[in-house]
Amino acid sequence: MMNFRKYLPGKLGNKHAVIPVVRLSGAIAASSGPLNRTLNLGGIAPLLDKAFSYKDAPAVALVINSPGGSPVQSRLMYQRIRELAEANNKTVLVFVEDVAASGGYMLAIAGDEIFVDETSIVGSIGVVSASFGFDKAIEKLGIERRVYTAGKNKVSLDPFQPEKKEDIKYLKELQLEIHQVFIDMVKARRGDKLSDDPDIFTGKFWTGLQGKDLGLVDGFGHIGTIIKQRFGKDAKLKLMTQKKGLLGRGGTPGITFGGETASNLVDATIVNAEEKALRARYGL
């Protein structure tokens, strides 16, 4: 059934259109991380539920700025957005800021339309697994590692042992399965909008300008401008936020600097480093 709400003008009855906005910013990981600086379903579910509960809103806007991360959490968030959109008959408009790449782009395709800046980074439809090898280092240091297992494959891809061809082969098989799921999702959501460029599903990433030519996005524009064009000059944006308790995300009191616990500051440094590493892939 076609969603005619997307074509409604700026005034709905005697009310101006109010468009709920959910910001999805940060690396995607199963753990919420300190100070809510990572994205996952548990963290954003209340905001999504709140946004889609606005009965008179003709659409929900998502502002995305994510270099990706966990494929599972990316897909869980995508599925939740689509479930809510269909259950509440809402159009989903996505606005990409700096980057929507890898898992971030998986979030973006939950939108019925995707808007970007010409200089945004989009795409990176692929799967990556990175690690280090320490077997030669511990040998030079005279360290002997002792591991006891039940199950011959329990220590596959152990960074303290030499790589095994069979382990690498198995990992690549898993990556190909996940990659194919990602590809199928993009094709299902973008359909005939996609160009026939053979590089689209190779993990390559592009600017917003190139992404538009490839069919990865629909247009250019800032959220405020697009919303007023779509729903009238008096349309309002309503940012969804969560209330915080006295201890923020919970936990016991500790030594604080500017209101944050010392342990949180250490954890935040680690999370920031991980996110910076992800963003560095795209020159950000």
N, C-alpha and C positions, 0 to 999 in steps of 0.2 A: 504494500500500500504506500503510495507516494506521501511524503511528509510535506503538506502544504504550509506548515507553520514557517518554514524558512522564507516564504515569500510575503509574509505579513509585513505591513508598514510599521513605522516607529511607534504608533499608538495602538495599544491593544484595548479596545473598548474606551474607557476614560482614563486609562493608565499609560504612562510612557513605558517602553520596553526596558526591562532590567535584565541584564545578561550576567549570570553568575560566571566567575572566573576562577579557575584553579591553576596555580603555578606548579609546574613539575620541573624542579631544578636540582641538578646534582647527579653524581654517579649513581648507578642502580645496583643495589646490593641487598641480600636477604636481611642483614642486620641493619637496624635503623641508624646505627652510628651515633656519635655524640651530637647533641644539639640539633637532631633531626637533619643532618647534612647529607643523608643519602636517601634515595628513593626506593620504596618498596610498597607492596599492596597494603600491608598493615598500617603504614604511615599515612597513606593518602586516601584510604577507603572512607574515613569519616568525612573528608572534604568533598569527595565525589558524591557520596550519598546526600550531603547537604546541598550541593550545587544542583543536582538533578531533581531535588524535591521542590524547586520553585515552579509551581504549576503554571503560572502565567508566562514564564520565560520561554520565548520561541527557540532559544538555543543555549548551549553551554560552551564557553570558550576555555580552551586549554592553552596555557603559555608554556612552551617547552624549551628547556636549555639543558640538554644532557648529552654527554659523550658516550653513554651506554653503560654496560656492565652485565649483570646477571641476566641470561636469556630467560630463565624461569620467571623471575620477578617482572621482567619486561612483558612477558606474555600474560601473566596473571593480571597486571594492571590494564593491559590492552583489553583483555576479555571482560574485566569489570566495567570498563568504560562503555564497551559495546552493549553489554547486558543492560546497563542503566539507560543508555540512549534508546534502545528498542522498547524497553519496558515503559518508559515515560514519553515516548514519541518526541524526542528532542534531536535537533540538528547539532552536531558537534563541529565546532570551528577551531582549528589548531593554528597557533601562531608561534613560529620558531624564532628564537632569538639568536644567540651565537651558534648553537649547534644542536642538531637532532640526528645523531649518527649511531649506527649499530642498534643497540637496544633503545636508544633515544628515538631513532627513526621508527622502530617498531611501535613505540608509543604514538608517534605522529600519525601513523596510518589508521589509528582508531578514529581519526577525524573524518568527517564527510568532505571537508575541504581543508587544504593545508596552505597557509600563507607564510612567506619567509621574507627576510631582507635579501637583497641581491647578493650580499656578502656572507650570508649564513652558510654553514657547512651542513650538508645533508647526505644521506646514503650510508655507505659502509655496510652493505648487506652481506655480512659474512660472520664467521665464528673464529675466535682466536683463543689459544691457550698458551700461556708463557710461563717459563720456569727458569731455574738456574741449575747448573751441574757443579757439585762440590766434590766429586769423587777424587779428582787429582789433587785438590787443595788439602783434603784431610790426609791423603797419602803422604804429601810433602811434610805435613805437620806431625806425622807419626801417630795419627789418631786411628784407632780401630773401632769401627762401629759394629755393634752387636744387635741384631734384630731377630726375634723368634716369632714365627707365625704359624697359624693353621690355615692352610689354603695357599697354593703355590703362587697365586696372582695377587696376594694381599698387599704386596709392596710394589706394585707396578709403578713405573715412572718415579722411582725413589731418586731424589736429587743427589743422594750420597752414594749412589751406585752407577756404574756405566749404563748408558742407554741400551735398551734391547729392541731390536727391530720389531719383534712381535708386539711389544708394548706400544710403540709408535704407530704401528698399523692399526691396532685396536682403537687408539685415541682418535686417529683420523676417521675411522668408521663412525665413531660417535659424533664427531664434528660435522660430517657430511649429513647425518640424520637431522641434526639441529638446524643446519644450514637450509636443508630442503623444507623444513617446517616454516622457516623465515621466508623463503622464496614464495611458498604457496600462500602465505598470509599477504604478502605484498601484491601478488597477482590477483588474489581474491578482492582486495580492497581498491586497488588502482585500476584493475581491468584493462580496458582499451586505451586508457590514458597513457600507459607506458609506451615508450618508443621501443624499437627493436635493436637498440644498441647492445652488443654482446657483453659489454663491460658492466651492465647494471647490477648483476648478481655476483660479481667477482670480489666484492669487498672494497671496491674503489669508492671514493667519496668526492663530492663536487660542491661548488658554490651554489647559492640559490639560483643564480642566473642559469647555470648549466642544468641544475635540477629541474627547472621549469621546462627546458627543452626536452629533457628525458622523460617527463611526465611524472617525476617523483613528487612534485608539488604543483599547486594550482595557480598561485599568483603571488604578487608582492604587496606588502602593506603592513602598517602598524595596526595593532588591535583597536586602538581608539578610532582611527580613521575608517577601518573596514566596518566596524560595528555601526558607526553613524551612517555610513553609506547604505548598509544593509537594512537597518532598522529605524532610521530617522535621526535627525540631528539632536533630538532630545533623549536618545537612548542612553542609559546609564550602565556602567560596569560595576559589579559587586564582587569584590575579592573575597574568596572563602578563606577563613582563618580558623585556627583551633585555639581554644582557651588553654593557657598554661597554669599549672599549679604553682605554689610557692617554691617548689623544688624543680621547676621546669618539667622535664620528662620523668621525674620521679627519682627515687634513690635516697640515700642518707646524706645529711649535710657534710660538707668537707671544707678544706681551706679554699677560699674563693678569691678570685681576682676579677673585679668588675662583674660580679654576680655569677660566675661560672666556677665549678669545682676544679681543683688542680688536675684531677684525673681526667676530667672532660677536656681540659685544654691539651693534655698530652694526646688523648685519643683524637681530638680534632686535628692536631698536627699531622697525625698518620693519615686520617681520612683526606685531608687537604692534599697531601702528597700523592695519594693514590688517584684522586680526581685529576690533579695536575698532570700526572703521567698519562691518563686517558685522554685528556684534552690536548696534550702535546702531540699525539698522533695526528691531529688535524691542524697543527700549526697554531693552536690557541694558547 
